[in-house]
Amino acid sequence: MQSVPQASPVNPVDDPRPVPPERPGDDECCGSGCDPCIFDYYYQELDRYREELRAWEARQAARHAEDPAN
């Protein structure tokens, strides 16, 4: 019977804080009502970033709870 490897704690160096997407400049939108617009893509990426940030913050809080010295 094989043993299942246990998940190792995530090293903070290996788990960097997510980076927010760069907002397009106002001049990057052509203003012709494109669907999707460049800002639609930006807001999708911003939502994804917020989800990743929440997950990262939860991992950091759990790591800190396990080892308050870090």
C-alpha positions as CSV (number, residue, x, y, z in Angstrom):
1,M,0.0,0.0,0.0
2,Q,1.5,3.4,-1.0
3,S,1.3,6.3,1.3
4,V,-0.2,9.5,0.0
5,P,2.3,12.4,0.2
6,Q,1.2,15.1,2.6
7,A,1.0,18.6,1.4
8,S,3.9,20.5,2.6
9,P,3.5,24.0,4.1
10,V,3.9,26.7,1.5
11,N,7.1,28.7,1.8
12,P,6.3,32.4,1.6
13,V,9.0,32.8,-0.9
14,D,7.2,30.2,-3.1
15,D,3.9,31.9,-2.5
16,P,4.2,35.5,-3.6
17,R,1.4,38.0,-3.2
18,P,-0.7,38.2,-6.4
19,V,0.0,41.2,-8.6
20,P,-3.0,43.3,-9.7
21,P,-3.6,43.7,-13.4
22,E,-2.5,46.9,-15.0
23,R,-5.4,49.2,-15.8
24,P,-5.6,50.2,-19.5
25,G,-5.2,53.9,-20.2
26,D,-8.3,55.8,-21.2
27,D,-6.8,56.3,-24.6
28,E,-6.5,52.6,-25.1
29,C,-10.3,52.3,-25.5
30,C,-11.4,53.1,-29.0
31,G,-14.9,54.3,-27.7
32,S,-16.7,52.5,-30.5
33,G,-18.6,50.1,-28.2
34,C,-16.6,47.0,-28.8
35,D,-17.9,43.8,-27.2
36,P,-15.8,42.9,-25.3
37,C,-14.1,46.2,-24.7
38,I,-10.5,46.3,-23.4
39,F,-12.0,47.4,-20.1
40,D,-14.2,44.3,-20.0
41,Y,-11.0,42.2,-20.1
42,Y,-9.4,44.4,-17.4
43,Y,-12.4,44.0,-15.1
44,Q,-12.4,40.2,-15.6
45,E,-8.7,40.1,-14.7
46,L,-9.4,42.4,-11.7
47,D,-12.0,39.9,-10.4
48,R,-9.6,37.1,-10.9
49,Y,-6.9,39.0,-9.0
50,R,-9.3,39.7,-6.1
51,E,-10.1,36.0,-5.8
52,E,-6.4,35.1,-5.9
53,L,-5.7,37.8,-3.3
54,R,-8.4,36.5,-0.9
55,A,-7.0,32.9,-1.3
56,W,-3.4,34.2,-0.7
57,E,-4.5,36.2,2.4
58,A,-6.2,33.1,3.8
59,R,-3.0,31.0,3.2
60,Q,-0.9,33.7,5.0
61,A,-3.3,33.9,7.9
62,A,-3.3,30.1,8.2
63,R,0.5,30.1,8.0
64,H,0.8,32.8,10.7
65,A,-1.7,30.9,12.9
66,E,0.5,27.8,12.7
67,D,3.8,29.7,13.2
68,P,3.2,33.1,14.8
69,A,7.0,33.8,14.6
70,N,6.6,34.2,10.8
